[in-house]
Every structure is written in C-alpha cells, then in structure tokens.
Amino acid sequence: MAPTVHGVELSPGEEVDDRDIPICHDEPMARAGDLFSCHQCPTVVEYDDGLVFDIRN
C-alpha cells in the first residue's frame, strides 16, 4: 500500500510540510525524526528539507 498525505499518494521528490504525517493502511505512520514507519507493513518514508527523500519497503 502506498503512503499518502491529504489523500495524495507520495513519491520521492514530492514537496511536503514537515508536520504532515503519512497515512499507510488507513493509519498514521509512526514518526522518528524525519523517518515514518508503518505499523502493518515494512514501508518507511523519509523526509528531507520539505521533500519526500525516500520511500522503501
């Protein structure tokens, strides 16, 4: 499942507000600094300077 913010699927290079928490499996992802991880799958989203830096599974 692809993570989303405000209903929009995220992709690397996408501009984001650092306060926006990605949603995966209809739940907010856990935050650890600029890394977000899903509770139900191995998906990790990384922010860097207002951009989605990486999305990995």
N, C-alpha and C positions, 0 to 999 in steps of 0.2 A: 504494500500500500504506500503510495507516495504522500509525503508530508505536505500539509497545506498551511497557509496563513490567510485569514479572512476569506476562506473558500477557494483560494488560488493555489494551484499546485506549485511547489517550489522547485527551482532548478539552480545549479551553480551559476553565479554571476548576477542573480536576481537581487534587486535592491530591497532591503527590509529595514524596519525600525528595530533597533536592538532590543526593544522591550516586547516585541511580538514573539509569542511562544508558538512554535509549530504544533499542529494537530496531526496525530497519527492514530489510526484505528479509533477515531472519534473521541480521543482523549488528549489533553495537553501532554507534550513530551516533558520529561524531567530535565531540568536545567542544571548545568555545572559550568559556570562561567559563560563561555561562548559556545559550548557544546550542549546539544539536546539529544536525549536518547528516548526511544520508545519503550514502554513497559511491556509490550506484547510481541515485539519483533526486534531484530538486531539493528534496525535503522538508526543512524546517527546523522544529525545535521550540525554543521559548524558555520558560525557567523564570523565575519572579519570586517571591521570598519564599515558596517552598514550594508554588507553584501553577504549572500549565501556563498560561503567559500567552498564547502564540500557537502555532499550527501553520499553516505556509504551504508552498505548493508553488512 
